[in-house]
Amino acid sequence: MLNAFRPELIYLSAGFDAHRDDELANLGWVESNFALLTARILDVANRHAKGRIISMLEGGYALKALARSVGARVGVLLGAVDA
């Protein structure tokens, strides 16, 4: 769906409170979900936005889960982790 918009820049507000260890959102995500979503967004950014992504941290209150989830996202963005 993002491909239809052909974005020139993607601004990603990363809500890590979706993690299963975080009681706020109750979405049950794990690190691999964040990595996969990041990889898909990165693919769109590489196609249409010359790889330009701004990723902001907001949300995520279970600190150990937050650290692991941010690590997964950054790892994908740096090409160090496969999703």
ZAKOL-45472 format. One line per field, with one value per atom (N, C-alpha, C): x, y, z; residue in three letters. Coordinates in pm, whole numbers, padded with zeros to 5 digits. Layout:
<logus>
u	c(X|...) .
v	c(Y|...) .
w	c(Z|...) .
res	c(ala|...) .
</logus>
This chain:
<logus>
u	c(00081|00000|00086|00198|00286|00341|00362|00416|00327|00198|00105|00128|00176|00201|00335|00428|00561|00624|00641|00691|00834|00863|00998|01078|01010|01070|00969|01017|00929|00967|00868|00883|00816|00893|00844|00840|00721|00703|00688|00791|00800|00739|00623|00555|00587|00688|00732|00647|00541|00450|00362|00379|00309|00373|00488|00557|00473|00481|00400|00434|00553|00591|00544|00491|00444|00293|00247|00106|00016|00071|-00010|-00097|-00039|-00113|-00175|-00117|-00168|-00175|-00074|-00073|00006|00092|00162|00278|00332|00445|00572|00666|00800|00901|01028|01132|01128|01099|01097|00986|00876|00770|00819|00891|00945|01050|01131|01232|01167|01062|00994|00927|00858|00795|00899|01010|01118|01172|01191|01243|01148|01019|00920|00919|00926|00930|01059|01170|01298|01295|01229|01215|01142|01034|00960|01048|01120|01208|01317|01372|01476|01420|01296|01233|01197|01146|01086|01153|01224|01273|01424|01494|01639|01687|01607|01643|01621|01558|01542|01430|01470|01377|01420|01324|01345|01270|01338|01276|01284|01168|01161|01110|01160|01117|01005|00893|00783|00710|00686|00617|00712|00682|00766|00806|00741|00758|00813|00822|00890|01035|01123|01255|01340|01338|01417|01361|01230|01166|01192|01189|01216|01357|01453|01593|01608|01547|01557|01487|01373|01296|01367|01420|01498|01621|01685|01801|01764|01648|01603|01581|01516|01489|01620|01709|01835|01919|01918|01993|01948|01818|01766|01806|01790|01825|01972|02059|02202|02243|02150|02181|02251|02252|02322|02230|02098|02002|01906|01884|01784|01649|01545|01409|01343) .
v	c(-00118|00000|00126|00124|00242|00270|00165|00185|00275|00270|00353|00502|00535|00675|00726|00634|00670|00779|00749|00852|00893|01020|01071|01066|01047|01035|00961|00871|00801|00840|00890|00926|00817|00746|00630|00661|00670|00689|00551|00504|00365|00345|00283|00255|00116|00104|-00026|-00077|-00005|-00055|-00168|-00202|-00317|-00450|-00445|-00567|-00645|-00777|-00862|-00842|-00796|-00772|-00636|-00555|-00421|-00427|-00385|-00398|-00292|-00192|-00083|-00122|-00175|-00197|-00336|-00435|-00572|-00627|-00598|-00648|-00777|-00809|-00937|-00947|-00835|-00840|-00884|-00937|-00971|-00903|-00916|-00846|-00875|-00999|-01034|-00962|-00928|-00850|-00710|-00648|-00514|-00519|-00624|-00637|-00653|-00737|-00758|-00631|-00561|-00435|-00334|-00326|-00235|-00271|-00400|-00444|-00406|-00422|-00386|-00236|-00158|-00012|00029|-00033|-00003|-00035|-00142|-00178|-00067|-00016|00093|00218|00247|00365|00352|00233|00214|00229|00186|00198|00339|00415|00544|00665|00645|00758|00760|00690|00684|00637|00550|00494|00586|00700|00799|00761|00739|00709|00790|00849|00909|00820|00764|00675|00738|00765|00827|00724|00732|00643|00710|00640|00683|00559|00547|00430|00314|00238|00126|00145|00072|00098|-00022|-00137|-00253|-00243|-00195|-00150|-00258|-00379|-00484|-00518|-00526|-00550|-00433|-00312|-00194|-00199|-00234|-00243|-00347|-00462|-00568|-00526|-00462|-00421|-00311|-00214|-00108|-00169|-00263|-00331|-00402|-00465|-00533|-00432|-00320|-00217|-00159|-00119|-00058|-00159|-00284|-00387|-00401|-00397|-00404|-00280|-00164|-00039|-00035|-00095|-00096|-00213|-00303|-00419|-00531|-00521|-00621|-00736|-00717|-00819|-00843|-00968|-01005|-01020|-00979|-00993|-01119) .
w	c(00000|00000|00000|00070|00069|-00069|-00148|-00282|-00366|-00345|-00421|-00394|-00277|-00242|-00296|-00327|-00374|-00284|-00154|-00062|-00094|-00074|-00093|00036|00147|00279|00366|00449|00541|00682|00754|00895|00976|01053|01126|01275|01329|01472|01534|01599|01641|01779|01782|01908|01958|02037|02085|02201|02236|02338|02283|02157|02097|02140|02206|02247|02349|02342|02431|02579|02611|02750|02801|02713|02749|02771|02884|02919|02854|02789|02739|02620|02515|02390|02378|02443|02436|02293|02212|02074|02058|02152|02151|02053|02009|01916|01987|01909|01957|01864|01897|01823|01673|01636|01494|01419|01487|01423|01389|01482|01458|01347|01345|01240|01103|01094|00966|00917|01006|00967|00920|00991|00951|00814|00788|00658|00546|00569|00466|00439|00546|00530|00461|00497|00433|00284|00247|00106|00030|00086|00023|00015|00122|00124|00018|00001|-00100|-00242|-00263|-00395|-00434|-00338|-00371|-00306|-00197|-00119|-00104|-00193|-00186|-00048|00015|00145|00263|00240|00347|00444|00567|00676|00798|00863|00995|01091|01189|01285|01423|01480|01612|01713|01833|01939|02018|02028|02115|02159|02283|02334|02356|02455|02495|02639|02726|02869|02945|02878|02935|02886|02970|02925|02858|02907|02842|02704|02693|02564|02469|02522|02442|02385|02467|02422|02311|02329|02227|02097|02109|01991|01914|01984|01919|01852|01920|01861|01732|01728|01606|01494|01526|01424|01371|01460|01418|01340|01383|01312|01169|01146|01008|00930|00990|00921|00882|00965|00936|00845|00819|00736|00812|00944|01026|01067|01058|01098|00983|00952|00851|00919|00849|00905|00856) .
res	c(met|met|met|leu|leu|leu|asn|asn|asn|ala|ala|ala|phe|phe|phe|arg|arg|arg|pro|pro|pro|glu|glu|glu|leu|leu|leu|ile|ile|ile|tyr|tyr|tyr|leu|leu|leu|ser|ser|ser|ala|ala|ala|gly|gly|gly|phe|phe|phe|asp|asp|asp|ala|ala|ala|his|his|his|arg|arg|arg|asp|asp|asp|asp|asp|asp|glu|glu|glu|leu|leu|leu|ala|ala|ala|asn|asn|asn|leu|leu|leu|gly|gly|gly|trp|trp|trp|val|val|val|glu|glu|glu|ser|ser|ser|asn|asn|asn|phe|phe|phe|ala|ala|ala|leu|leu|leu|leu|leu|leu|thr|thr|thr|ala|ala|ala|arg|arg|arg|ile|ile|ile|leu|leu|leu|asp|asp|asp|val|val|val|ala|ala|ala|asn|asn|asn|arg|arg|arg|his|his|his|ala|ala|ala|lys|lys|lys|gly|gly|gly|arg|arg|arg|ile|ile|ile|ile|ile|ile|ser|ser|ser|met|met|met|leu|leu|leu|glu|glu|glu|gly|gly|gly|gly|gly|gly|tyr|tyr|tyr|ala|ala|ala|leu|leu|leu|lys|lys|lys|ala|ala|ala|leu|leu|leu|ala|ala|ala|arg|arg|arg|ser|ser|ser|val|val|val|gly|gly|gly|ala|ala|ala|arg|arg|arg|val|val|val|gly|gly|gly|val|val|val|leu|leu|leu|leu|leu|leu|gly|gly|gly|ala|ala|ala|val|val|val|asp|asp|asp|ala|ala|ala) .
</logus>
